[in-house]
Structure formats: C-alpha cells, structure tokens
Amino acid sequence: MASTRYDAIVIGSGITGGWAAKELTEKGLQVLILEAGRPISPEKDYVEHVPTWELKYRGWDDRNARAKVQPVQREVYYACDEFSNKFFVNDEENPYVSAPGKPFSWIRGRQVGGKSITWGRQSYRWSDLDFEANLRDGIAIDWPIRYKDIEPWYDYVESFVGISGQAEGLPQLPDGKFLPPMEMSCAEMAVRDALPKHFDDGRMMTIGRTAILTKVHNGRAACHYCGVCHRGCITGSYFSSLSSTLPAAEKTGRLTIRPFSVVHSLVYDANTRKVSGVRVIDGQTHQALEFKSRLVFVCASALESARILLNSSTPEFPNGLANSSGELGRNVMDHVMGGGAEGIIPGYLDKMPIGNRPNGIYVPRFRNVKTKAGGFIRGYGYQGGATREDWQRGMTRAGFGVDFKNALKRPGAWHMTFYGFGECLPNHDNYIEINKEKNDAWGIPTIKIHCAFGQNEAAMLQDMALQAAEMLVAAGATEINAFAENNPPGLTIHEMGTARMGRDPKTSVLNEHNQAHEAKNLFMTDGACMASSSCVNPSLTYMALTARACDYAVSQMKKNEL
C-alpha cells in the first residue's frame, strides 16, 4: 500500500474544496486534493457554443442509454442533457437507495471542479433571521455563529468571486460587495413596480445576485450572455473552482491534484485522537492507497462527506468517526421548491431582450420576517423572470397549418414566472445510514437515505403558489397558472445538514470553526455543516465558512494546537 505525506489533504475539488485548496496553499501549506472523478479540459469538455445540429442526437440525447446509466441524474432535465451529461455521475457505478415511500434524488458531479461547473450560481448572504431561527423557534440546536462572525468572510469571498447584484438595504437579505447588476427586462420592471403598490408586507423584486461577471474581474472576462452555463464557460465568466480557486492554488506551486481518487474512509489515530490519513481506492486501477497529512478538510458534499465519516468507524467510534453525539448523517435538509405561478404580461410587444441573460429575478423572503403569516414558520423566496415566448409555445397551444407555423416564427407575448424555494426544517428523523449490502463500483459501502418533507414544507409550498398568483394579478397578468410541484428532496441540489455545527459536542459534530469536536485536525465545510437551511441558495455561505475555517486551522497549526 503506497503512502505519501502532505501538510493538508482536501477531499473534493468543487466549490468548498477549491476554496480550501486556495486558502491553505496561499498560507504556505503543501496541499493534496483528492478528487473522485476525472480531470477536465475546458477546451475539449466545454461545448457551450456548439450548435445543437452538430450533436449526434441533435440535443435529444441517447435517451435509452441515459435512462440506463443516469436515471437519477437525468431528473435535472435542463442540465443533464446531451451537452453536459458528462458532468453528472454514472448512477450504475454510484448507487444508493431511498427508504420506501421517501424518494430522494441525489444529484452528483464527480470531476475536477465538481458541481461548481454546473451550479446555479445564485449567491446570497444569510442574515441573523436565519442564524437565530432554530433558537427562536425552539427547533434542533442553535447555530454557534451569527452574521457578524461570517460577515467579513462574505466580503472576502465576494471580492474574489465577483457577484453581480443590486443593493436593496433589506435586513433579511444583507447586501454584499457587488459588481454592476444585470438589467431586468421591461416586463420584469413592470412587475417590480407593481408590487409595492399592492402589498404592504415588504415584498419586493430585485435582479438575481449571481456569481457571473458583468465586467472584467481578477483576470476573468465579463459574461457574453450566451446563457447555457451548465455546458461550461470557456471564458471563465461564471465562478467555478476550475476557473478561479484551483488556478489560484496552483499558482502557489504548493498544490497537487490527484483525480480518479475515490475516498474510502479516514484513518484515525487513537493515541493522538486525530485523523492521520485518508484511504483511497484508485478509480482506474482499484488499487488501495493511503495518504497522510497533519490536516484534513472534507469537502465532498453533504451526503458524501457524511458517508466517508460513517465508513470510518473505529473501536472508539463504532457508529462513525467523531460521532459520539449520534448526529452524523442526521438532519438531512434540502430546499422545498416548485410552488409558484406563471402568466402573460400584456404589452411591450415592440421590445425584445438582448442576448440570453444567465440570471433571473429574485423576490426575497417576506413571510415571517416581522410578523407571523402563512400558517407555517420560516419562509421562502422566488426566482424566475420574464422573457418573450418563442416557437416552443406551439407545443402547448392549439393550432395547425401555415398560419399557425408562421405565427410561431415571430416572438410571442412576455411570459412571467415566479418559482419558489423554501426553507426545510432540520429533522432528526431525516438521515442517511451505511448500506453494507450494496457497494459502489470501487467496493465501498453505499448509503440508504431516509428523508421526506414535513407539514411545514407542504404548507409553505401551497402558499408559494397562492402568493405568486396574487403578485401576477397585481401586475395585470393574464392566463395565470398557479402550480405546486411535488418535487422530492434532493432535486433542488441544496442538500445539507449531516454533520451540523454546534456549541455542545453532545448534540453536534462540528464546532463554530467547522472543526470536528472529537478530531481536532478534521474540518468539514460543505453543506454537511449546516444547522438549518435558510431559504436562499447556500453556496456563498459554504465558501465564506470554508475561508474562515482555513484561517482558523492554519492559526491553530502555527500554535501547534493541531
């Protein structure tokens, strides 16, 4: 069994793994990234400008093959297509099971860059409305940090990433360090202007805050509005670890990236009460390897990171490494999505959007901000937008013949959509466990997921639909259609909560610095660390927590505390 030593090992090369590599190498450490998947060559793998007619299946993909090898991944229909299915895992090689009656869609990307190549890029700060929520509602455990603890780290990562957005002065959605905002369409402006005239609960609409550049930033080009970001961005205009943090880490000369390195488990030294190394199965040869380091950052995504620790059981920790609390793998959360409404905004037929804006609008949380409303706790926000209908409207409307076809050649009306994303409450009974009866393609035990949304999420979903419809009515929309989709957990791809932060080692896995209570050189900074879920996209918070944890870890190393 081969063995190599580093100052730090980072498991995963996605959004948090990339940030850990950047911060640790820039602070002088020799860092090894262990990535389960293959290396990516943007010149070959990014095909955002390849026209559909040049593809073998003209964009429709080999649906039989996709149904066989990616039955779960293909549920992300807009992204796991003929252009980009290579950025999603093979479900046959990476199996898992859901508990009966509790479907869960686990969406994964195993390659250098991870899911940062295909993420939605919406980037919002949390506020103390979020960090204090568990304490206020008497649910789960209190966060060990508040907004003031993470605010400077939001500043830090935003300055590097480049977030375009509009400052609005909302206490529930703190402003950040923004690049110039993208413009709303004329129909969106009309809806925006109508909301404060008809509602007195503080609801408003702004442009999405997104990790896409609107001007040259840190050597990366501004977005050119081709709008198919999930295929990869050859200009690096949206943030990914592949275009930003990993090159910064490589620039130091202290980074080693090892692709095809499927992590089996961590090695725990009972004498020092620290993690001494990482066991790996080579993804190509299936050879067992072991790498040693003083410091380990687990950044493999919430469920995968918990799986690694659960597979790392020892005599001291028979139920998973650093799991005396019993909370490892527990409290699985994902945003509840799919309540909303759509309609036609009359007029503006002499106006056309320019380009294909890779961003939408955002309606920040307005439920249960200052006063209780809606029959549930916490809240939700809307994403969406308005654009001219194209020829595809003909698939759902009656008509035939030459006149109908000619009409479809011309842009249609302005179509506006509000699509809700709501907070999922932490629940001890939503959890994962090791499934020793089923191994993956590398002989590593897989997981069984027990997770379902509760009554609070169901009530929220219905309110999303009702309020979205009312906003469209207020804006003068016609042909309004409200909807409340029955999406399973996981499909929002915001899974979190399996190794939560907390003050008490008896009720949490990590402390306020993302450090394992029971293994001081072990840090987890991806979605696993979250004690609640807020209702906003979580990736910006993961990045800030990672930078903060790296700063703490290196300071502790310098004091010989690790």
C-alpha positions, 0 to 999 in steps of 0.5 A: 500500500503506497503512502505519501505525506502532505501538510493538508489533504482536501477531499473534493475539488468543487466549490468548498474544496477549491476554496480550501485548496486556495486558502491553505496553499496561499498560507504556505501549506503543501496541499493534496486534493483528492478528487473522485472523478476525472480531470477536465479540459475546458477546451475539449469538455466545454461545448457551450457554443456548439450548435445543437445540429452538430450533436449526434442526437441533435440535443435529444440525447441517447435517451435509452442509454441515459435512462440506463446509466443516469436515471437519477441524474437525468431528473435535472432535465435542463442540465443533464442533457446531451451537452453536459451529461458528462458532468453528472455521475454514472448512477450504475457505478454510484448507487444508493437507495431511498427508504420506501415511500421517501424518494430522494434524488441525489444529484452528483458531479464527480470531476475536477471542479465538481458541481461548481461547473454546473451550479446555479450560481445564485449567491446570497448572504444569510442574515441573523433571521436565519442564524437565530431561527432554530433558537427562536423557534425552539427547533434542533440546536442553535447555530454557534455563529451569527452574521457578524462572525461570517460577515467579513468572510462574505466580503472576502469571498465576494471580492474574489468571486465577483457577484453581480447584484443590486443593493436593496438595504433589506435586513433579511437579505444583507447586501454584499460587495457587488459588481454592476447588476444585470438589467431586468427586462421591461416586463420584469420592471413592470412587475417590480413596480407593481408590487409595492403598490399592492402589498404592504408586507415588504415584498419586493423584486430585485435582479438575481445576485449571481456569481457571473461577471458583468465586467472584467474581474481578477483576470476573468472576462465579463459574461457574453450572455450566451446563457447555457452555463451548465455546458461550461464557460470557456471564458471563465465568466461564471465562478467555478473552482476550475476557473478561479480557486484551483488556478489560484492554488496552483499558482502557489506551486504548493498544490497537487491534484490527484483525480480518479481518487475515490475516498474510502474512509479516514484513518484515525489515530487513537493515541493522538485522537486525530485523523492521520490519513485518508484511504483511497481506492484508485478509480482506474486501477482499484488499487488501495492507497493511503495518504497522510497529512497533519490536516484534513478538510472534507469537502465532498458534499453533504451526503458524501462527506457524511458517508466517508465519516460513517465508513470510518468507524473505529473501536472508539467510534463504532457508529462513525468517526467523531460521532459520539453525539449520534448526529452524523448523517442526521438532519438531512435538509434540502430546499422545498421548491416548485410552488409558484405561478406563471402568466402573460404580461400584456404589452411591450410587444415592440421590445425584445431582450438582448442576448440570453441573460444567465440570471433571473429575478429574485423576490426575497423572503417576506413571510415571517420576517416581522410578523407571523403569516402563512400558517407555517414558520420560516419562509421562502423566496422566488426566482424566475423572470420574464422573457418573450415566448418563442416557437416552443409555445406551439407545443402547448397551444392549439393550432395547425397549418401555415398560419399557425407555423408562421405565427410561431416564427415571430416572438410571442407575448412576455411570459412571467414566472415566479418559482419558489424555494423554501426553507426545510426544517432540520429533522432528526428523523431525516438521515442517511445510514451505511448500506453494507449490502450494496457497494459502489463500483470501487467496493465501498459501502453505499448509503440508504437515505431516509428523508421526506418533507414535513407539514411545514414544507407542504404548507409553505409550498401551497402558499408559494403558489397562492402568493405568486398568483396574487403578485401576477394579478397585481401586475395585470397578468393574464392566463395565470397558472398557479402550480405546486410541484411535488418535487422530492428532496434532493432535486433542488441540489441544496442538500445539507445538514449531516454533520451540523455545527454546534456549541455542545459536542453532545448534540453536534459534530462540528464546532463554530470553526467547522472543526470536528469536536472529537478530531481536532485536525478534521474540518468539514465545510460543505453543506454537511455543516449546516444547522438549518437551511435558510431559504436562499441558495447556500453556496456563498455561505459554504465558501465564506465558512470554508475561508474562515475555517482555513484561517482558523486551522492554519492559526491553530497549526502555527500554535501547534494546537493541531 
